[in-house]
Each structure stands twice: as structure tokens, then as C-alpha cells.
Amino acid sequence: MRYLSIFLVISFMSCDQQQEKIPEGVLDKEKFIEVLKDKALAEAALNVNVKNIPGEKFDSVYNFSVYKENDITKAQYDSTMKYYSSKPGEFKELMETVLEKLNVEKAKR
């Protein structure tokens, strides 16, 4: 009986950890995945310089804002990055999903 009690306590504790509430100001996983995907695409376009623009004109030509396009603030992005990066397992899953989505985008081209 004692072992059953210990098992039940451990089971309930693990359930509570799995249902942890996301803090206010932190994006949910799906939204954050989309933001990370868009951010990766924007940075890639800038690094590749697809429009062959001289360095001093980058800001005016590559005038995109991942935050604005996804209707979030930089503070929300930073809070979300801090939250998920403190959970290595979840963060790894997020990044794997981002890579999968980027591969899908690449396959479309």
C-alpha cells in the first residue's frame, strides 16, 4: 500500500509539471514557431543579399519587421525566447519543427 501511495504522489506531480501554464507575455508554441521561421527566412534573405544591394542601403531595401508582420513586440519575442530556452527539451522540439517548416518552404521552390 505504501508503494502505491508513493506512485500516486509521483504521478500527480508529473501531471502538474506537464500542464504548466505559459506565463503572460509568452507566445504559444505554434505562434513562436511561425515567428522563428519568418525570422530565419528574413535573416537568410539579408545574408544572401538576394537583391544585390550595397551594404549602406540594406536598411531601406530590406525593410521588413518580423515582429510587425506577426503582430508581436520585441519584448514578447525576448520573453518567449527566454522561457523556451530555459526548457531545452521543448526548445529542441520547437527548433526541429521550424526546420521541418523551412524544408517544406524550400521544397515548394
C-alpha positions in Angstrom: 0.0 0.0 0.0 2.8 2.4 0.8 4.4 1.9 -2.6 1.0 2.6 -4.3 0.8 5.9 -2.3 4.3 6.9 -3.4 3.5 6.0 -7.0 0.3 8.1 -7.0 2.0 11.1 -5.5 4.8 11.0 -8.1 2.1 10.5 -10.9 0.2 13.6 -9.8 3.4 15.6 -9.5 4.4 14.7 -13.1 0.9 15.6 -14.4 1.2 19.1 -12.8 4.5 19.7 -14.4 3.2 18.7 -17.9 0.3 21.1 -17.6 2.4 24.1 -16.6 0.8 27.3 -17.6 2.7 29.6 -20.0 3.4 32.9 -18.4 1.7 36.1 -19.6 3.6 37.8 -22.4 5.0 34.5 -23.7 3.8 33.3 -27.1 2.3 29.9 -27.5 4.3 27.2 -29.3 2.6 27.5 -32.7 2.9 31.3 -32.9 6.5 31.1 -31.8 7.3 28.5 -34.4 5.9 30.8 -37.1 7.9 33.8 -35.8 11.1 31.7 -35.7 10.5 30.5 -39.2 9.9 34.0 -40.5 12.9 35.3 -38.6 15.1 32.6 -40.2 13.8 33.5 -43.7 14.4 37.2 -43.2 17.9 36.7 -41.9 18.7 34.4 -44.8 17.5 36.9 -47.3 19.6 39.6 -45.7 22.7 37.4 -45.6 22.3 36.3 -49.1 21.5 39.8 -50.3 19.1 38.5 -52.9 18.6 41.9 -54.4 22.4 42.6 -54.7 22.1 45.8 -52.7 25.2 47.7 -51.5 25.7 47.5 -47.7 24.8 51.1 -46.9 21.3 50.6 -48.5 20.3 47.4 -46.7 18.0 49.1 -44.2 15.9 50.9 -46.8 15.6 47.9 -49.2 15.2 45.1 -46.7 12.7 47.0 -44.7 10.8 44.1 -43.0 9.9 43.6 -39.5 9.2 40.0 -38.4 7.7 41.4 -35.2 5.3 43.7 -37.0 4.3 41.1 -39.6 3.5 38.6 -36.8 1.8 41.3 -34.7 4.1 40.9 -31.7 6.6 43.0 -29.9 10.3 42.5 -29.4 9.6 42.2 -25.7 7.2 39.3 -26.4 9.8 37.7 -28.6 12.5 38.1 -26.0 10.3 36.8 -23.1 9.3 33.8 -25.2 12.9 33.0 -26.2 13.9 33.2 -22.6 11.0 31.0 -21.5 11.5 28.2 -24.0 15.3 28.3 -24.0 15.1 27.5 -20.3 13.4 24.3 -21.3 15.9 22.5 -23.5 13.7 19.6 -24.5 10.8 21.8 -25.6 13.1 24.3 -27.3 14.7 21.4 -29.3 11.3 20.3 -30.4 10.4 23.8 -31.4 13.6 24.2 -33.5 13.0 20.8 -35.2 9.6 21.9 -36.2 11.0 25.2 -37.5 13.5 23.2 -39.6 10.7 21.0 -40.9 8.7 24.0 -42.0 11.7 25.6 -43.6 12.3 22.4 -45.5 8.7 22.4 -46.7 9.2 26.0 -47.9 12.4 25.0 -49.7 10.7 22.1 -51.4 8.0 24.4 -52.8 10.6 26.4 -54.8 
